[in-house]
Amino acid sequence: MDSITRKGHLGLPPPSALQKPDPISLLQEGISLLFSRWNGLQLAVRNKWGGHDSLQKSHQLAADILSWFSQSTGPVHVEDVENFLHESLLLCFNTDIEDGSIEVVAEQLMMMHEEYLNRSY
């Protein structure tokens, strides 16, 4: 009987313990997952095109996008995201990706940002 009182009915946590995921955590997880699947970025990291700290640079890129999206007060445009990704890859990894993946990643990031905004309000 004591375990039912602590855990709630059927051994599940009480409803107050079942909270919605934090929108910023979901956004962070989505960005990390997207970047981990982006072949161009992962190629740059594996081959250390950004130097010995290429992995840290890719994590910083994800953190910069997260910060930008979570702190934006105005609209974010896909072209701005594309330009940011292009410039970051050029400056941090000395690479120019021209396979169309920057545009695809930017579009996916925009969808994540929109979902974040919908969950935040």
Long-range contacts (C-beta under 8 A, 24 or more apart in sequence): 20-119, 23-116, 23-119, 23-120, 24-66, 24-70, 24-116, 26-115, 26-116, 26-119, 27-66, 27-69, 27-70, 27-112, 27-113, 27-115, 27-116, 28-62, 28-66, 30-112, 30-115, 31-62, 31-65, 31-66, 31-109, 31-112, 32-62, 34-105, 34-108, 34-109, 34-112, 35-61, 35-62, 35-105, 38-101, 38-105, 39-101, 40-89, 40-95, 40-97, 40-99, 40-101, 40-102, 41-89, 41-93, 44-89, 44-93, 44-95, 45-93, 49-93, 49-94, 49-95, 50-92, 50-93, 50-94, 54-93, 57-92, 57-93, 60-92, 61-85, 61-88, 61-92, 64-88, 65-109, 69-109, 69-112, 69-113, 69-116, 70-116, 72-113, 76-110, 76-113, 78-106, 78-107, 78-110, 81-106, 81-109, 81-110, 82-106
